Every structure is written in structure tokens, then in C-alpha cells.
Amino acid sequence: MRVEADRERCMGTGACAFAAPDVFDVDATGRVVVLGPFEPGDERVHDAVAECPVGALRLVEGDA
């Protein structure tokens, strides 16, 4: 499982980076960056995806 980020949709609240700083960051433009893989059972990541205020994050099956 992996996270996809729609950087065009992101409004840069940073909530995802606060929830799971080892998986998400915000770059100089203020938009989300996915830093790397995570454990599928990591509730912080699932919560960050579910709570993104603009739906810029989604969980996708597979690694590609």
C-alpha cells in the first residue's frame, strides 16, 4: 500500500506532516510531499489521509 498526493489540490495545511512526520512533509511551495513508504497498519497515515481537508491524499494498493 502507498499514498498518492495530489499536489495541485493540496492547500498546505500541514496536518498530514504533523500527524505522520516520517511519511509526509511540506515543501517550500507549501504543498505536501510523500517522504516514503509506511507500514500498512500505521493508523497515523490512515488518519492523515482521511482527515485531509481537501482530499489531496489517497491510499492505493500496491507499490508502483
Backbone as a chain_set.jsonl record, in Angstrom:
{"seq": "MRVEADRERCMGTGACAFAAPDVFDVDATGRVVVLGPFEPGDERVHDAVAECPVGALRLVEGDA", "coords": {"N": [[0.843, -1.174, 0.0], [0.431, 2.262, -0.686], [0.771, 5.874, -0.538], [-0.783, 8.355, -2.433], [-0.368, 11.672, -3.525], [-2.109, 14.55, -4.405], [-0.776, 17.183, -5.508], [-1.612, 19.528, -6.703], [-4.119, 19.917, -5.706], [-3.653, 20.158, -3.007], [-3.705, 22.292, -0.184], [-1.899, 23.033, 1.651], [-2.088, 22.811, 4.526], [-0.61, 21.317, 6.3], [-1.38, 19.39, 8.069], [-1.121, 16.647, 7.613], [1.665, 16.266, 7.694], [2.116, 16.921, 10.325], [0.716, 14.881, 11.596], [2.001, 12.509, 10.743], [5.057, 12.745, 10.58], [7.248, 11.336, 9.595], [6.431, 10.314, 7.225], [5.112, 12.251, 5.705], [5.732, 15.561, 4.433], [6.0, 19.133, 4.049], [6.749, 21.125, 1.341], [8.805, 23.879, 0.067], [6.968, 25.296, -1.413], [4.734, 24.991, 0.005], [3.226, 22.75, -0.277], [2.187, 19.303, -0.009], [4.522, 16.613, 0.413], [5.272, 13.299, -0.156], [7.237, 11.35, 1.783], [8.107, 8.72, 1.936], [7.753, 5.092, 2.131], [5.379, 3.349, 4.281], [4.225, 1.511, 7.118], [1.564, -0.714, 6.519], [-0.416, -0.911, 8.563], [-0.251, 1.482, 9.921], [-1.838, 3.697, 11.724], [-1.669, 6.454, 11.932], [-1.073, 7.376, 9.37], [-3.299, 6.5, 7.915], [-5.255, 8.01, 9.233], [-4.365, 10.629, 8.611], [-4.767, 10.683, 5.838], [-7.551, 10.308, 5.725], [-8.393, 12.61, 7.036], [-7.564, 14.781, 5.553], [-8.28, 18.008, 4.572], [-8.954, 18.758, 1.974], [-8.988, 16.503, 0.476], [-6.622, 15.647, -0.774], [-4.989, 13.493, -0.507], [-4.588, 9.969, -0.975], [-5.01, 6.475, -0.381], [-3.467, 3.753, -1.972], [-3.544, 0.533, -3.357], [-0.755, -1.668, -3.682], [2.691, -1.149, -4.825], [3.617, 0.36, -6.941]], "CA": [[0.0, 0.0, 0.0], [1.191, 3.508, -0.75], [-0.018, 7.101, -0.524], [-0.632, 9.278, -3.556], [-0.704, 13.046, -3.155], [-2.459, 15.464, -5.487], [-0.151, 18.439, -5.087], [-2.394, 20.656, -7.222], [-5.271, 20.061, -4.828], [-3.168, 20.455, -1.659], [-3.732, 23.708, 0.204], [-0.773, 23.284, 2.539], [-2.375, 22.973, 5.96], [0.434, 20.643, 7.049], [-1.954, 18.441, 9.021], [-0.551, 15.32, 7.354], [3.041, 16.281, 8.192], [2.03, 16.925, 11.784], [0.223, 13.572, 12.028], [2.978, 11.457, 10.44], [6.191, 13.487, 10.018], [8.197, 10.462, 8.912], [5.833, 9.92, 5.948], [4.713, 13.453, 4.97], [6.371, 16.843, 4.708], [5.505, 20.23, 3.229], [7.925, 21.726, 0.71], [8.913, 25.341, 0.059], [5.758, 25.871, -2.026], [3.644, 24.796, 0.939], [2.433, 21.583, -0.665], [2.58, 18.011, 0.566], [5.498, 15.717, -0.197], [5.292, 11.986, 0.486], [8.648, 11.06, 2.0], [8.466, 7.333, 1.71], [6.781, 4.055, 2.479], [4.914, 3.255, 5.655], [3.643, 0.217, 7.47], [0.133, -0.68, 6.19], [-1.257, -0.733, 9.741], [0.068, 2.748, 10.588], [-3.082, 4.467, 11.83], [-1.403, 7.89, 11.728], [-1.16, 7.634, 7.93], [-4.704, 6.341, 7.544], [-5.959, 9.178, 9.765], [-3.967, 11.811, 7.835], [-5.455, 10.596, 4.548], [-8.979, 10.507, 5.962], [-8.676, 13.944, 7.563], [-7.105, 15.855, 4.669], [-9.461, 18.838, 4.363], [-9.295, 18.923, 0.556], [-8.926, 15.207, -0.189], [-5.44, 15.603, -1.639], [-4.256, 12.254, -0.252], [-5.369, 8.735, -1.062], [-4.293, 5.22, -0.234], [-3.541, 2.943, -3.187], [-2.979, -0.81, -3.206], [0.437, -1.911, -4.486], [3.852, -0.289, -4.604], [4.002, 1.074, -8.16]], "C": [[0.891, 1.24, 0.0], [0.224, 4.695, -0.714], [0.269, 7.868, -1.801], [-1.095, 10.648, -3.09], [-0.992, 13.855, -4.408], [-1.967, 16.845, -5.066], [-0.889, 19.667, -5.613], [-3.584, 20.955, -6.311], [-4.865, 20.504, -3.417], [-3.218, 21.954, -1.381], [-2.736, 24.017, 1.311], [-1.088, 23.495, 4.0], [-1.305, 22.341, 6.824], [-0.082, 19.638, 8.055], [-1.366, 17.05, 8.841], [0.872, 15.23, 7.903], [3.078, 16.298, 9.718], [1.648, 15.543, 12.3], [1.263, 12.472, 11.853], [4.214, 12.08, 9.79], [7.253, 12.63, 9.338], [7.688, 10.016, 7.544], [5.511, 11.132, 5.083], [5.56, 14.651, 5.375], [5.677, 17.876, 3.834], [6.728, 20.925, 2.656], [7.865, 23.251, 0.73], [7.699, 26.02, -0.566], [4.555, 25.724, -1.113], [2.784, 23.588, 0.644], [3.043, 20.294, -0.14], [3.624, 17.293, -0.287], [5.41, 14.404, 0.578], [6.746, 11.559, 0.565], [9.021, 9.614, 1.726], [7.403, 6.369, 2.148], [6.419, 4.083, 3.959], [4.371, 1.854, 5.874], [2.14, 0.282, 7.21], [-0.788, -0.459, 7.39], [-1.04, 0.575, 10.474], [-1.168, 3.655, 10.593], [-2.866, 5.963, 11.621], [-1.564, 8.252, 10.261], [-2.607, 7.537, 7.468], [-5.527, 7.54, 8.025], [-5.633, 10.433, 8.963], [-4.676, 11.833, 6.481], [-6.942, 10.911, 4.724], [-9.321, 11.936, 6.357], [-8.162, 15.087, 6.696], [-8.307, 16.714, 4.281], [-9.863, 19.018, 2.898], [-9.199, 17.613, -0.223], [-7.752, 15.052, -1.13], [-4.632, 14.315, -1.476], [-5.174, 11.062, -0.452], [-4.453, 7.533, -0.929], [-4.545, 4.368, -1.47], [-2.902, 1.596, -2.909], [-1.778, -0.959, -4.128], [1.527, -0.902, -4.221], [4.195, 0.591, -5.796], [3.331, 2.399, -8.309]], "O": [[1.961, 1.256, 0.608], [-0.988, 4.526, -0.845], [1.424, 8.014, -2.203], [-2.078, 10.775, -2.36], [-0.21, 13.843, -5.359], [-2.659, 17.577, -4.358], [-0.796, 20.741, -5.018], [-3.997, 22.105, -6.17], [-5.646, 21.151, -2.718], [-2.831, 22.772, -2.215], [-2.722, 25.124, 1.851], [-0.418, 24.289, 4.661], [-1.098, 22.766, 7.96], [0.702, 19.082, 8.824], [-1.136, 16.347, 9.824], [1.239, 14.225, 8.512], [3.991, 15.736, 10.323], [2.179, 15.08, 13.309], [1.397, 11.6, 12.712], [4.402, 11.957, 8.579], [8.074, 13.15, 8.581], [8.434, 9.404, 6.78], [5.621, 11.061, 3.859], [6.04, 14.741, 6.505], [4.861, 17.53, 2.98], [7.646, 21.278, 3.396], [6.972, 23.836, 1.343], [7.427, 27.187, -0.284], [3.482, 26.256, -1.4], [1.725, 23.416, 1.248], [4.241, 20.209, 0.132], [3.611, 17.356, -1.516], [5.465, 14.393, 1.807], [7.415, 11.42, -0.46], [10.149, 9.33, 1.323], [6.289, 6.763, 2.496], [7.065, 4.749, 4.769], [4.098, 1.117, 4.926], [1.493, 1.238, 7.636], [-1.855, 0.135, 7.232], [-1.596, 0.766, 11.556], [-1.491, 4.293, 9.59], [-3.777, 6.665, 11.182], [-2.12, 9.3, 9.932], [-3.085, 8.389, 6.719], [-6.397, 8.026, 7.303], [-6.53, 11.221, 8.663], [-5.133, 12.885, 6.033], [-7.515, 11.689, 3.961], [-10.409, 12.424, 6.052], [-8.31, 16.251, 7.068], [-9.267, 16.193, 3.712], [-11.001, 19.394, 2.616], [-9.317, 17.613, -1.448], [-7.865, 14.401, -2.168], [-3.689, 14.077, -2.232], [-6.366, 11.116, -0.149], [-3.284, 7.57, -1.313], [-5.672, 4.268, -1.956], [-1.838, 1.523, -2.294], [-1.782, -0.431, -5.24], [1.332, 0.072, -3.493], [5.011, 1.502, -5.655], [3.566, 3.103, -9.291]]}, "num_chains": 1, "name": "protein.A"}
